[in-house]
Each structure stands twice: as structure tokens, then as C-alpha cells.
Amino acid sequence: MDWIDNTIGLYSQGLIFRAKRAEVLAGNIANADTPNYKARDLDFSAVLKGMKQGRMDGASSMSPRMSDPRHIDFSGGLDGARLEFRESHRAAPDGNTVEPEVELAAYTENALRFQASAQFLDGSLNGLRKAWRGE
């Protein structure tokens, strides 16, 4: 039954990551006119590496610590996720590094990947249901 946990766990963790990333990207878009705001993003490669190493439960010592209630909570199994500053190609004179077109493209791509993960999870669950029913 480990393969079931691994399959469902991978898709569900992907959905959690995509939802958290959507929050971060939406925050960037909302702060496009805030002076000195620095655009942020989540590093998916670190999450994927953590999943490959079997740390999908978020129990590793690498889990981030929340030192302020306004910080994003990654305790939902996103072990190894790093909230990093996005490299800006053109910062505004007021110090803001949000590039709305970049953020919108990233948000759209993230939404499509969320939808694909949800469809894969649904397909996996439907396959399991059919197997249990002997269809």
C-alpha cells in the first residue's frame, strides 16, 4: 500500500504547494505599487528534492520556523520549501521589484499546474475505486 500513499501523497503535496505559491504570487501582484516591496517566490525544486528523499510529511528539521504571525505557514508538508526573493530585471525607482507581467505569467502557469495536479489526483483516485470494485 506504500505505492498508494506515495501516489496520493505526491499529488496532494503538489496541490498544497501550488496553493501556497498562489498566495505568494497574489501578494506580489497586490504589492506592485508598494515602495521597496521585494517580489518573492517559492522554490519548487527544493520541495521536489525533499519529496524524493522521503520527507513528504514535513517532519524534518529543515522545516522553516515562523517568527512572526504574518509569515506564511509551511507546516502543511512543504518540507524544504524556501520563500526566496525573485530576481528582478528592472527594479522601479522606488525600490519595488515586482514586475506585474512576470507575476501574472507565473500565477497563470501555477494555476494550470494546480489544475493538472488535481486532475491527476482525481484520475488516480478513480483508478483505485475501480480496482477496489473489481471493474
Summary of the structure (lengths in Angstrom):
residues: 135
radius of gyration: 17.5
end to end distance: 19.1
largest distance: 64.4
contacts: 348
relative contact order: 0.20
helix: 53%
strand: 4%
